Amino acid sequence: MSMAVAASLRSLARRRPRLRLPAAPLAVPGARAAFLSGAAEEAAADAAAAPPAPGRKVLESFREEFEIGGRSIAFETGKMARFANGSVVISMEDTNVLATVAAAKSSEPVRDFLPLTVDYQEKQYAQGVIPTTYMRREGAPKERELLCGRIIDRPIRPLFPPGFYHEIQIMVNVLSSDGKQDPDVMAANASSAALMLSDIPWNGPIGVIRVGRIDGNFVLNPTVHELGLSDLNLIYACSRDKTLMIDVQAREITERDLQAGMKLAHSEAIKCIDPQIRLAKRAGKEKKEYKISLISDTSYEKIRNLSEAPIEEVFTDSSYGKFERGEALEKITQSVKAKLEEENDEDSLKFLSKAVDTVRKQVIRKRIIEEGLRLDGRQLDEVRPLYCESNTYPILHGSALFSRGDTQVLCTVTLGAPGDAQRLDSIVGPPTKRFMLHYSFPPFSINEVAKRGGLNRREVGHGTLAEKALLAVLPPESDFPYTVRVNSEVMASDGSTSMASVCGGSMALMDAGIPVREHVAGVSVGLVSLVDPTTGDFSNYRILTDILGLEDHLGDMDFKIAGTRKGITAIQLDIKPAGIPLDIICESLEPARKARNQILDRMDQEISTARAINDGSGPRLATLSFSSDSLRKLLFHRKTIEKETGARVSVSDGTVTIVAKTQPIMDKAIEKVEFLVGREIEVGRTYKGIVSSIKEYGAFVEFNGGHQGLLHISELSHEPVSKVSDILTVGQVLSLMCIGQDVRGNIKLSLKATLPQPRKKDVKSKDPLPSQEVGWAAVENMPSVGADAEPSSSKHEDGTTEAPAFSTPSVIIRSEADCDAQDVANGPKKRAKVAKSSPRPYKAPSNCQEVRTATAKKAPGTTKKTKKVKIEESGSGGLETSGSDVPEQTASNTLDLKQSPVNFQSGSMKLGDVVTAKVYQIRAFGLVLELSDGARGMHKFEENGQKEFEVGQELLVKCQSFNAKGIPVFSLLD
């Protein structure tokens, strides 16, 4: 135990802080100096233990500024991505783009072509937005990113030296964007500057510029807003004296105007070249010696001597097709290979395929330039045979098959709702796209085997080109709000399938019923040239119209031009040499225009105007317009309607678009939408409704998106109906016609108006009486009865009284809620046991109606005689129905006319008539009175004038007025 305590004490002693106490003053001289020297030593030791302060790093950066079109542009290097082989940040206002370039470390080329990769990326942080994806980060490259990568790749690739096959990667990131400038052109210029700063051999720099045209005036580097107003979107890339790349989207611009735009673009684009050269001199690296894969002259001459003659023989035979020609050329290559293997010439075998390809190119160029003959025997400006077919598959919205020579494309059109538009996540431009063209190039189209992957750069580029060509002739979104998707399926490829997609897509759009202004056609123009190796000038050249696949491969240019008869809508220029003079480019526009018009003539022969949009058995589309408030219900029930009907429903800005495969599905979907949302109610239109409640005088029906309407008992059937519940049940679905609206705004519905009219019997015509309507008849046709008259009724053995089978409604009920409120208010009142009378059914004027007449009260001792009373109209048949027994009038039961007229009939009531009535019902604001013939009237309470009444009490009343429905309003006579 003592040992443990001792150990603890030792531990505490070690942990105890060491205190430095001042030394006791000494009386000896020099003691104070010794104390001060000890403190200085301690301070020096503490200073030696502290880490040194970090130094300030200086980032040496270089900047070059210039101006184009009134906008300042700057190149900057040395501040970012310092480890990259070359890196540049380009700035224009608040948009900044970083471009970097790197080369593989291996000194040996890994392939027999240039493995150049361009990765362009727009991250959402550049516009201050978090991605909406599940992982909240960017995913696979989007279509726009692939297209921007192609804009950078196409002008850069031709400027690498021949035989340079080292792997190169260019990565472009948008660092910030103000949404005003499209970063694609800036990215291409920054990539050029990065290559100039690197040690990679490259024959640059290049200048890239965008040109627009607003109201006939060209605009340099237009903003995104200005592009929306422009009829031209030209991206032009060039070296100091030659054109490298052209990309155009236009609204039928003429060839002359386009030439003016390209010449202006060239003069402005070269302003980007000098700043890059100055920046490379200040901060660029010395170019590195990379190994170039070039065949020796000796090996090339040996391969040329072995293959040139048989290749010429194949190319001079125009009977060869694409695959036959390819097989013949492959046999020649294998024959040369066998001879080289016999000689063990490894150097020549290594470059055999490239050397044979070079021999083919020289043979074709010589034949075309010197003799003017092409592979298939056509003239230089001749278009291959055409085949056009529309409505290939009638069940589709639209379809067309287009063939030019061996190139064949099937185009289909699918129409969708506005909500089907493609959502775009680009940092500039519109958020959605309502017109899409998807191009597909399957391997069977060239008789090959390959895997199908995701987005392919070539497919995206070709599809976008055709999409831009067709977009110019589409109707505006306000006139045609549907989403349109065109699928271009390449069935066979032998040159310019993208332009065939334009032709087939134009016919398919017309076949789908889309009101395009006119057809759009496209053709590809090629170039074969001879270049002076010392100066690089073009000594001779030929322009080819409608090039084959092999002419594209062995030629110098693939110039795709699409448009209408009025002008050009889209252009894409790809070249193989290090630039082509702009004059040759402009010269190529005229043969392209002539060929385009020939193709348009053939397309017009097949289909020249848009078909009806729902012609045939194709799917249906419907557009309904509602107010924004009415669509709130539909937003919550849209999925339910789609599930129940199979249609697709889209809601956007007060418009509902329905897409259905067949007309029955469309009708069912429209019915559900209209029932849920409601349309403007029209008299004479039929609606679907659901019975919500049943009353003695009719039923309340909910229809047209929550509206309430009254289906009166008289509108249930052409035959008399005594009880509403015998015909209707709550929840029953009915087809009803709106027959009008009363003065209070109540909607009147009719079931019998939707039913066929019953057949009528022929009767002799008599003096016609006015037709009786629902409610009360006209005032001048209403007779009165004596004051003590009683209603004509039949008495059963059990003592109960049955009211007449036909009478008029007592009051006008505004709505179901008002009726229920009145019923609650009248609940505590005592009511006499009187059978409820049914409302009078509505009869057309041509129908024969039997009217019960009310008589004065019988005097004691009189005999009762009955007779039938019939009312018939002239020229129409009458039906004799069981009338009520009417007592014969005698002198003893006749009263004073001033108080109670004899022979009273409710249809002839006049102002001032005095009758006797019974209290039928007591309401909150008045009485419902029953007259002697079973008809009803009303008495309104005066202010503070309500008295005690009892149901069944007889009152002497005077007709004071009539309401809007003809119901008499009585006043009490004391």
Stockholm file with secondary structure:
# STOCKHOLM 1.0

chainA/1-974         MSMAVAASLRSLARRRPRLRLPAAPLAVPGARAAFLSGAAEEAAADAAAAPPAPGRKVLESFREEFEIGGRSIAFETGKMARFANGSVVISMEDTNVLATVAAAKSSEPVRDFLPLTVDYQEKQYAQGVIPTTYMRREGAPKERELLCGRIIDRPIRPLFPPGFYHEIQIMVNVLSSDGKQDPDVMAANASSAALMLSDIPWNGPIGVIRVGRIDGNFVLNPTVHELGLSDLNLIYACSRDKTLMIDVQAREITERDLQAGMKLAHSEAIKCIDPQIRLAKRAGKEKKEYKISLISDTSYEKIRNLSEAPIEEVFTDSSYGKFERGEALEKITQSVKAKLEEENDEDSLKFLSKAVDTVRKQVIRKRIIEEGLRLDGRQLDEVRPLYCESNTYPILHGSALFSRGDTQVLCTVTLGAPGDAQRLDSIVGPPTKRFMLHYSFPPFSINEVAKRGGLNRREVGHGTLAEKALLAVLPPESDFPYTVRVNSEVMASDGSTSMASVCGGSMALMDAGIPVREHVAGVSVGLVSLVDPTTGDFSNYRILTDILGLEDHLGDMDFKIAGTRKGITAIQLDIKPAGIPLDIICESLEPARKARNQILDRMDQEISTARAINDGSGPRLATLSFSSDSLRKLLFHRKTIEKETGARVSVSDGTVTIVAKTQPIMDKAIEKVEFLVGREIEVGRTYKGIVSSIKEYGAFVEFNGGHQGLLHISELSHEPVSKVSDILTVGQVLSLMCIGQDVRGNIKLSLKATLPQPRKKDVKSKDPLPSQEVGWAAVENMPSVGADAEPSSSKHEDGTTEAPAFSTPSVIIRSEADCDAQDVANGPKKRAKVAKSSPRPYKAPSNCQEVRTATAKKAPGTTKKTKKVKIEESGSGGLETSGSDVPEQTASNTLDLKQSPVNFQSGSMKLGDVVTAKVYQIRAFGLVLELSDGARGMHKFEENGQKEFEVGQELLVKCQSFNAKGIPVFSLLD
#=GR chainA/1-974 SS CHHHHHHHHHHHHHHSCCCCCCCCCCSSTTHHHHHHHHHHHHHHHHHHHSCCCCCCCCCCCEEEEEEETTEEEEEEESSSCTTSSEEEEEEETTEEEEEEEEECSCSSCCSSSCCEEEEEECCGGGGTCCCCSTTSSCCSCCHHHHHHHHHHHHHHGGGSCTTCCCCEEEEEEEEECCSSSCHHHHHHHHHHHHHHHSSSCCCCCCEEEEEEEETTEEEESCCHHHHHHCSEEEEEEECSSSEEEEEEEEEEECHHHHHHHHHHHHHHHGGGHHHHHHHHHHHCCCCCCCCCCCCCHHHHHHHHHHHHHHHHHHHHCTTCCHHHHHHHHHHHHHHHHHHHHHTTCHHHHHTHHHHHHHHHHHHHHHIIIIICCCTTSCCTTCCCCEEEEECSSTTSSEEEEEEETTEEEEEEEEEECGGGSEECCCSSSCSEESEEEEEECCGGGGTCCCCCCSCCHHHHHHHHHHHHHHHTTSCCTTTCCCEEEEEEEEEECSSCHHHHHHHHHHHHHHHTTCCCSSCCEEEEEEEEEEECTTTCCEEEEEEEESCCHHHHHHSSEEEEEEECSSCEEEEEEEESSSCBCHHHHHHTHHHHHHHHHHHHHHHHHHCCSCCCTTCTTSCEEEEEECCTGGGHHHHHHHHHHHHHHCCEEEEETTEEEEEESSHHHHHHHHHHHHHHHCCCCCTTCEEEEEEEEEETTEEEEEETTTEEEEEEGGGSCSSCCSCGGGTCCTTCEEEEEEEEECTTCCEEEESGGGSCCCCCCCCCCCCCCCCCCSSCCCGGGBCCCCTTCCCCCEECTTSCEECCSCBCCSSCCCCHHHHHHHHHHTTTSCCCCCCCCCBCCCCCTTSCCCCCCCCCCCCTTCCCCCCCCCCCCTTSCCCCCCCCCCCCCCGGGCCCTTTSCSSCCTTBCCTTCEEEEEEEEECSSEEEEECTTSCEEEEECCTTCCCCCCTTCEEEEEEEEECTTSCEEEEECC
#=GC SS_cons         CHHHHHHHHHHHHHHSCCCCCCCCCCSSTTHHHHHHHHHHHHHHHHHHHSCCCCCCCCCCCEEEEEEETTEEEEEEESSSCTTSSEEEEEEETTEEEEEEEEECSCSSCCSSSCCEEEEEECCGGGGTCCCCSTTSSCCSCCHHHHHHHHHHHHHHGGGSCTTCCCCEEEEEEEEECCSSSCHHHHHHHHHHHHHHHSSSCCCCCCEEEEEEEETTEEEESCCHHHHHHCSEEEEEEECSSSEEEEEEEEEEECHHHHHHHHHHHHHHHGGGHHHHHHHHHHHCCCCCCCCCCCCCHHHHHHHHHHHHHHHHHHHHCTTCCHHHHHHHHHHHHHHHHHHHHHTTCHHHHHTHHHHHHHHHHHHHHHIIIIICCCTTSCCTTCCCCEEEEECSSTTSSEEEEEEETTEEEEEEEEEECGGGSEECCCSSSCSEESEEEEEECCGGGGTCCCCCCSCCHHHHHHHHHHHHHHHTTSCCTTTCCCEEEEEEEEEECSSCHHHHHHHHHHHHHHHTTCCCSSCCEEEEEEEEEEECTTTCCEEEEEEEESCCHHHHHHSSEEEEEEECSSCEEEEEEEESSSCBCHHHHHHTHHHHHHHHHHHHHHHHHHCCSCCCTTCTTSCEEEEEECCTGGGHHHHHHHHHHHHHHCCEEEEETTEEEEEESSHHHHHHHHHHHHHHHCCCCCTTCEEEEEEEEEETTEEEEEETTTEEEEEEGGGSCSSCCSCGGGTCCTTCEEEEEEEEECTTCCEEEESGGGSCCCCCCCCCCCCCCCCCCSSCCCGGGBCCCCTTCCCCCEECTTSCEECCSCBCCSSCCCCHHHHHHHHHHTTTSCCCCCCCCCBCCCCCTTSCCCCCCCCCCCCTTCCCCCCCCCCCCTTSCCCCCCCCCCCCCCGGGCCCTTTSCSSCCTTBCCTTCEEEEEEEEECSSEEEEECTTSCEEEEECCTTCCCCCCTTCEEEEEEEEECTTSCEEEEECC
//
